[in-house]
Amino acid sequence: MLGRSAWKVANVIKYVARADKKNGLEDLKKAREYIDMLIEDKEKCTKIMKHQNMSFLTRLREILTVKRW
């Protein structure tokens, strides 16, 4: 985990850990916002990876089916 994802996870931990001592429900809602951001990031990444894999596989298929003279 790198960069912004690590920062988001750290914020989730922070808000959940302090919820009982500080802002209660407000902190849990903030933690949920960061979790939602992590989910969105993961969905975007998965979509991009599927597209790249399909592009790679399509190109590979084209290369392998080229007729050799």
FIVEX-286964 format. One record per residue (C-alpha): residue in three letters; x, y, z. Coordinates in pm, whole numbers, plus 50000, padded with zeros to 5 digits. Layout:
BEGIN
ALAXYZ ...
END
This chain:
BEGIN
MET500005000050000 LEU501415033249897 GLY500775070349921 ARG497205081349946 SER495875046550022 ALA498105043550328 TRP497025078250437 LYS493365068750404 VAL493855036650603 ALA495685056250873 ASN492745080250895 VAL490285051350926 ILE492305037451216 LYS492605071751376 TYR488895079551363 VAL487765045051478 ALA490285044351761 ARG489295078151900 ALA485535075851841 ASP484685065352197 LYS486895091952354 LYS486305121952133 ASN483575127751874 GLY481715094551875 LEU479375090851582 GLU480995119551389 ASP484375101651395 LEU482805068951284 LYS481165086950991 LYS484535101950896 ALA486075067250910 ARG483295054750682 GLU484035082950435 TYR487655071550414 ILE486565035250375 ASP484265045950091 MET487195064049926 LEU489315032549954 ILE486535011949797 GLU486195036749510 ASP489955036149453 LYS489954998149447 GLU487024996849203 LYS488745021648969 CYS491995002248987 THR490224969248918 LYS488404984348619 ILE491654998248477 MET493474965348528 LYS490684945748356 HIS490814969748061 GLN494594967348038 ASN494484929448060 MET491834927847790 SER493864951247569 PHE496954930047626 LEU495104897647556 THR493444912047247 ARG496774924047111 LEU498444890947194 ARG495664872247015 GLU496154894646711 ILE499894888146711 LEU499444850746741 THR496844848646466 VAL498774868846209 LYS499254847945899 ARG502844841745814 TRP503674842445446 
END
